[in-house]
Amino acid sequence: IKLARHFIGLQTLGLTLKRCYREMVMLLVFICVAMAIFSALSQLLENGLDLGTKNKDYASIPSACWWVIIS
């Protein structure tokens, strides 16, 4: 934060983030909703409705969510 006093680029970035706070929050909400939808969908597609074939990487929606995050 002390470096922002000396660099105009960091000051500009800080002002931009301060002015676009609502838009950034909305973007994060959209990303979280998309992540929840795609992790549930990937868990359903990989694990399937057949309980006999289990894929340990997609055993639950949170583990599929981790796959979505690292992808």
Secondary structure, 3 states (H helix, E strand, C coil): CHHHHCCHHHHHHHHHHHHCHHHHHHHHHHHHHHHHHHHHHHHHHHHCCCCCCCCHHHCCHHHHHHHHHHC
